[in-house]
Amino acid sequence: MENVREQFLCLEKSHLSPDARQSNQKISEVLDDEFFEFGSSGGIIKRSDFDEDGSLNDDEYYITDFEVRPLGPEAVLTFYLLENRTTATWSHRSSVWKKRQGGWKLYFHQGTKTDGFNLKE
């Protein structure tokens, strides 16, 4: 299970890295065609929102309390606490990853602001 955990931790980091967030092309490579997100701002973001030129913030993020739960042979739930070290804010995050022909793709993501409480409390 540790290999699975490391695999999905790397996938989560892939869409949070400054390199990916500076290019809609790079972030789009991680996203499923049907991707949608409930953002910590309360907005809904869809895959098509990444089709235009632009970039996301390149803040520094740090993941803690990372966990993986299988949802079936071709779907995985991840959840964790995310610290934005640039803005000194915290959010609970969850993602659903789906296995596709080209590999694992981010299908759903949600961020909920928090004051930094540990997920395990």
C-alpha positions as CSV (number, residue, x, y, z in Angstrom):
1,M,0.0,0.0,0.0
2,E,3.0,2.3,0.6
3,N,3.8,2.2,-3.2
4,V,0.2,3.2,-4.0
5,R,0.3,6.0,-1.4
6,E,3.6,7.3,-2.9
7,Q,2.2,7.1,-6.4
8,F,-0.8,9.2,-5.7
9,L,1.1,11.6,-3.5
10,C,3.3,12.3,-6.6
11,L,0.2,12.7,-8.7
12,E,-1.3,15.3,-6.2
13,K,2.0,17.1,-6.1
14,S,2.1,17.2,-10.0
15,H,-0.9,19.6,-10.2
16,L,0.3,21.7,-7.3
17,S,3.9,22.3,-8.6
18,P,4.8,25.8,-9.7
19,D,5.9,24.3,-13.1
20,A,2.5,22.8,-13.8
21,R,0.6,25.9,-12.5
22,Q,2.4,28.2,-14.9
23,S,1.0,26.4,-17.9
24,N,-2.5,25.5,-18.7
25,Q,-1.1,22.9,-21.1
26,K,0.8,21.2,-18.3
27,I,-2.0,21.3,-15.8
28,S,-4.4,20.0,-18.4
29,E,-2.2,16.9,-18.9
30,V,-3.1,15.8,-15.3
31,L,-6.9,16.5,-15.6
32,D,-9.5,14.1,-16.9
33,D,-11.6,15.3,-19.8
34,E,-14.6,15.3,-17.4
35,F,-12.7,17.1,-14.5
36,F,-14.5,19.4,-12.2
37,E,-13.6,21.0,-8.9
38,F,-15.4,22.6,-5.9
39,G,-12.8,25.2,-5.1
40,S,-12.0,26.5,-1.6
41,S,-13.4,29.9,-2.8
42,G,-16.8,28.2,-3.4
43,G,-16.6,28.4,-7.1
44,I,-16.9,25.5,-9.6
45,I,-14.1,24.9,-12.0
46,K,-14.3,22.7,-15.1
47,R,-11.8,21.1,-17.4
48,S,-12.7,23.6,-20.1
49,D,-11.6,26.4,-17.9
50,F,-8.0,25.4,-18.5
51,D,-8.3,25.5,-22.3
52,E,-7.4,29.2,-22.6
53,D,-4.0,30.7,-22.1
54,G,-3.2,31.7,-18.6
55,S,-1.7,30.4,-15.4
56,L,-2.7,29.6,-11.8
57,N,-1.0,31.1,-8.8
58,D,2.5,29.6,-8.2
59,D,2.2,29.6,-4.5
60,E,4.3,27.1,-2.4
61,Y,2.2,24.2,-1.1
62,Y,2.9,21.6,1.5
63,I,0.8,18.4,1.9
64,T,0.4,16.6,5.2
65,D,-1.8,13.8,6.5
66,F,-2.1,12.3,3.1
67,E,-4.3,9.2,2.7
68,V,-5.5,7.0,-0.2
69,R,-8.6,4.9,-0.3
70,P,-9.5,2.7,-3.3
71,L,-13.0,3.2,-4.7
72,G,-12.8,0.2,-7.0
73,P,-10.3,-1.2,-9.5
74,E,-10.1,2.0,-11.5
75,A,-10.8,4.8,-9.0
76,V,-9.1,6.2,-6.0
77,L,-9.9,8.8,-3.4
78,T,-7.1,10.9,-1.9
79,F,-7.5,13.3,1.0
80,Y,-5.1,15.5,2.8
81,L,-4.4,18.8,4.6
82,L,-2.8,21.4,2.3
83,E,-0.8,24.3,3.6
84,N,-0.3,27.3,1.3
85,R,3.0,28.6,2.6
86,T,2.8,31.7,0.5
87,T,-0.5,32.9,1.9
88,A,-0.3,31.1,5.3
89,T,-3.7,29.4,4.7
90,W,-4.9,25.8,5.1
91,S,-7.4,23.7,3.4
92,H,-8.7,20.2,3.5
93,R,-8.4,18.6,0.1
94,S,-9.9,15.6,-1.6
95,S,-9.5,14.2,-5.1
96,V,-10.9,11.3,-7.1
97,W,-8.5,9.8,-9.6
98,K,-9.7,7.6,-12.4
99,K,-7.6,5.1,-14.3
100,R,-7.7,6.0,-18.0
101,Q,-5.9,4.5,-21.1
102,G,-3.1,7.1,-20.7
103,G,-2.8,6.6,-16.9
104,W,-4.4,8.1,-13.8
105,K,-6.3,11.4,-14.4
106,L,-7.7,13.8,-11.8
107,Y,-11.5,13.5,-12.2
108,F,-12.7,15.5,-9.2
109,H,-11.1,17.8,-6.6
110,Q,-12.5,19.8,-3.6
111,G,-10.9,22.3,-1.3
112,T,-12.4,23.4,1.9
113,K,-10.7,26.2,3.9
114,T,-9.8,25.4,7.5
115,D,-7.6,26.9,10.2
116,G,-5.1,24.1,10.1
117,F,-6.7,21.4,12.2
118,N,-5.3,17.9,11.6
119,L,-7.4,15.5,9.6
120,K,-6.8,12.8,12.2
121,E,-8.3,14.7,15.1
